[in-house]
């Protein structure tokens, strides 16, 4: 009398983010098959073969973004044409690609006048000339060779891994939306300077990584170590933003946007559901599991609501009579694009928020945190007198 060996369920283990998402059947148990240790070698190899629960994507978009950013920097330097438009240049042997003097631009790049012409973020033109496209164009521009090098290295290390796991559609949207959110928050609080850089979008990717880890908490191993490491990286980078010449509002806005978007777009199904769907033929399937846990749905809904409020804005107006006297001025709560296009200055409503971008100490003053880029054209060659001297705040 031969009895079949008792069937056992499939045990699935998820590896940390630093490894491939691979599922291993701990004990194979197809009905009517002898134990794995007694099976022929070829059958053992088949039984213990690995299968991947999540699709792996080929990362082509992030490298493309890197190429586009570098190309935009080269085009900007060509248009800048320092030998023609400035009295002196650094690295003259580069011809029209030579840099502005180091005292003007220590990051080895063009003048602020050229960056403004190429699409740098300038609040006055966004508000008064309705050039909203500058909220996007500024994330493709960089103030210098050192600036673009640092940001592109960060993009490669962060973005390629995310694109492999979630695909170019979701990560591409996360990158662009975070860059837009960073530019928008920067415009609300820093209105006397122009800003360039992709750091808002990069912080959005970091925020997306954090929210993805939280919402998919139950499927990761070594989750606490990963969480502490990621939080430490984010805190250190945000702390650097309180130094002068850095647009930390773009960092914060990008991070908030990416953090909320991660709950919406980077949610993963639970492994109980994945294991049932991907169990090899002949395996005893586990009981039916829901695709997502309740807390994932709650985070999804809350994040979506906050995103709508942050990006599009709400406008509540009310006029209340006060016991026969004058009517109270209407209360108005606006956020996001509504505030920006109405020319609202966030500092008028938050007296301490400026400390998020620069903390004054004895070593520097935040009153002069802008970097002055002097354009050496003659006054009659410029469109407006105020273009003789431009302030550039770096989004690094």
N, C-alpha and C positions, 0 to 999 in steps of 0.2 A: 504493500500500500504506500504509494508515494504521494505526499502532500506538497502542494505548492508553497514556497516560502512566503511568509507574511509580507504583505505589501506595506511599504513605508512611504510617507509623504516626501516630497522634494524639499530640501532645505536650501534656501537661497541666501546668499550673502552679497551685499553690495560693498565694493571697495571705495576707498576715499577718492576725492576729486583728483588726486594726483595719479591715480591709476585708471586703467580701463574699466568701464562698467561691464563686468563679466559675471555671469551667473554660473555657478557650479552645482550640479546635482550631487548632494552629499552621499546618498545611497541609492543606486539605481534599483528600481523594483518593477520592471515590467512583468505582468502576470504570465506565468507559464515558462519563465526563463530561469535558469539556474543562477546561483549567486554569482556576483561579479568576480569573486576570487577564483571560481571554478570555471568561468567562461573562457573560451579561446582568446588569445591575445588581441585578434582583430576585433572581436566583439567587445572586449574590455575597453579598447580604445574608443569604440563607438559609444559605449555606455557612459564613459567619463568625459566625453568631448564637451568643450565649453560652448555655450550659446549666449548671445548678447541680447538682453531684453530691450535695449534702446538702440536706435539707429545711429550709426557713426557717419558724420558728414565730412566731406572733403573740404578743407578750409581754403577757399579761394577769395572770399570777399575781403577779409582782413588784410592779406597781402596787397590786394587791389587798392584798399584805402591808403596803405602805406605809400604805394607808388603815386597815387593821386596827390597826397600831401607833399611829397617830395617834388613832384612836377609843379605843383602850385607855387612852392617856394622858389624854384628855379625861374618860373615865369615872372614872379614878383621881382626877383633880383634883376632879370633882364629889363623889365620895365623901369625899375629904379635907376639903372644906368648911372651909377655914381660918378664916373669920370666926366660925364656930360653935365650933370646937374649939381655937382658939389665941388667945392674948392679943393678938398682933399679927400682921399679914400684910403682904406686899409686893404692890403693885398692887391696893389695896382696891377700885378701881372695877370689877374683874372679878367681884365678888361671890363666890359659892361657888367660882369657878375661880381665885381669887387664890392667890398662892404663899406658901409658908412664908417666914419672915424669911430674908434673905440670909445671915446668920451661921449659920443652921441648914441651909439648902440653897442654896448659891450657884448651882446649875444651874437655878433657877426651877422648882421642882416641889413635890411633896407631902412629907409626913413619912414617916419610915421605918416608923412604925406602920401607916400606910395601905398602903404598899407590901407590908408583910408580910401584911396582911389580904387583899390582892389576889392574892398568890401568889408573892412574892419567894422566892428560894432561901435557905432556912435549914436548915442541916444537921441540927440537932437534931430538927426536925420530919420530915425525910426519914427519918432513922434510927430514931427512937423511936416516931413516930406513923405511919410508913410512907406519908408523903405524897410518893410518888415523882413525882406529877404536877407538883410544883414545879420539877423539872429541866427541864420544858418551858414551864410558865407564866411563868417568870422571863424568858424571852427575848422575851416580848411586852410587858414592862413597862420603863419608863424612869424615871430619877430626876428628870428635869426637861426643860423645853422645849429647852434647849441640847443635852441628851443625845440626845433623840429626833431633833432636827434633824440633828445630825452623823451619826447612824447611818442615817437614812433617805436622806440624800444619798449616802452610801456604797453603800447597797443599790441605789439607782437606777442609779448609774454602773457597778457591778459586775454586778448581777443581771440587768438587762434584756438585756445583750449575751449572757450565758450562756443565758438562756431562749430567745432568738432562735435560738441555734445548737443547743441540745440539748433544748428543750421543757420544759414545765412539770412533767412527772412526775419526770424525773431531777433537775432543779434544785430542785424543791420538796422532794424527799426528801433531797438533799444539804444543803439549808439546815436542815431540821429535825433531821437526824441529827447535823450538826456542832454545832448549838446544844445538843443533848442531850449530846454528847461533851464540849463545853466546860464545861457545868454539872457533869458528873460529875467531871472532873478538878479543877475548882474546889472541889467538895465534899470531895475527898480531902485537900486541902492548906490550905484556908481554912475553918475551922469555927467561928470566933468572930464572924462577921459575916453579914449578909444581902447578897445580890448580885442585881442586875437588869441587863438590857441585852441587846441582840441582837448584840453584837460577836463572841461565839463563833461564831454562825452566819455572820457576815460573813467572819471569818477562814477558816471552812470553804470559802466560795466562793473566796477567794484560794488556799487550798490545792488546791482542785479545778482552778483555772486552771493552777496550776503542774504538777500531775500530768498534766493533759490535754496540756499542751505537751510534756512529756517522753515520754509514751506514744505521741503522734501526731507525734513529732519529724520523721519523714521527709516529711511532707506540707506542712510550713510553710516559707515563705520568710522571710528575715530572722529566723531562729529564735534566733540568738545575741543579737541586740539585744533581742528580746522577752523572752528568758530573763533577761538581766541587769537589764532594767527591772523585771520582776516580782519578782525576788529582792530588789532594792533596796527596793521598796515594802514587801515583807513584813518585811525586816530593820528598816526605820525604824519601822514600826508596832509590831513586837514590842519594840523598844528603848523606845518610849514607855511600854510596859507595866511597866517597872521603876520608874516614878515612883510615889510614894505615891497611895493612893486609887484605884488601878486594879487590877482583877482580871485579871492577866496569865495566870493559870492557865486561865481560861476562853478566853482568846485561843489559848493553846498547845493546849489540848484540842480546840478547834474546828478549828484549823489541821491538826492531825494527823488528825482524823476526815475532814475534807474532802480532804486530800491522799491518803489511802488510798482513799476512796470514788471519787475521780477516776479512779484506775487501773481501777476496776471498772465504773463507769457511763459514763464519758466517752470510752471507747475508740472510735476511728474506723477504718473499713476503709482499706486501702492504695489508692492511686490507680491502681495497675495493675489491681486488681479493679474499682474504680469506673469506670474508663475503658472497660473491656470491657463492663460492664453498661449504661453510658449512651451508648455510641457511637451516633451517628445512623445510620439505615438507609443501607446502601450503603457504609459505611466498612469498610476492612479492619481487623478486630479484632486486637488484640495477642494474644500467647500468654497462656495461662491463668496468672493470678497468684493466690496465696493471699489470702484476705480479710484476714488479720492476719499480722504478722511474729511470729517465735518469741519475741522479747524482750517483745512485748506480752502474749503468753500467760503468760510467766514473771512479769511484773509483776502481772498480773491475779490469778494464783493466790497469790502471796506477800502481796499486799494483802488479799485476802479472808481469809486465815488470820490475819493480824495484826488485822484488824477484828473477827473473832470473839473473839479473845483480849481485845482492848481493851474491847469492848462487853459481852460476856457473862461473861467471866472463866473461868479455869481454877483448879482446886483439887487440888493434889497433896499428899497427906499420907503420911508414912512414919515408922515407928518402928523404930529400929535398936538391937539389943543390942550392948553394948560389952564384950566379953571378960568376961562374968560380972558386970559392975558394973551401975550403973543404965542404964536404957534412955535413949538420947538423945531429947530432946524432938522431937516430930514436926516435920518441916520443912513449911511451908505457903507455897505461892505462890498468891496470889489477885490478880486484877486486875479492873478495871471495877466492875460493879454488885455483885459478890460482896464486894469490899472495902468499898464504900460502905455497903451494908446491914448489914454487920457492925460498923460504927462505927470502921473503921480510920482512923487519922490518918497520912497519907502522910509527914508530917514526922518521925515516929518511925522511919521506915525510910530517910530521905534527909535527912541533916543539912544539906546545902547547897541543897536545892531551893527553900527560901524566898527565896533570892536571885533566882530567876527572876521573882518578882513584885514585889520591892522591893529595891533596892540602897542601903544606908545610906551617906550622905555627910555632910559637915559642914552642908549646907543643910537636911537633914531627917533624921528618925529613923523607921525602919520599925517601931519598937515602938508608935508611935501613928499608924500609917498609916490607921486607920479614921476615917471621918467620923462624928461624933456628932450624931444628929438627936434633939432633945429634943421630946417630945410634951407639950403643955401641959395635958392633961386632969388632973383631980384624981385622986389615987391610988385612991380608991374607985370610979372609973369604969373602971379598967383591970382586965383579967383577972388579971394577975400583976404583982408589984412590979417584976420585971426589965424590964417593958415601959415603965417610965417613961423609960428612955433606951435607944435602940437604935443599933447600929453598922451603917452601910451602906457596903459596898465597891462602888464603881461598876465596871460592866463596860462600859467606854467604848473 
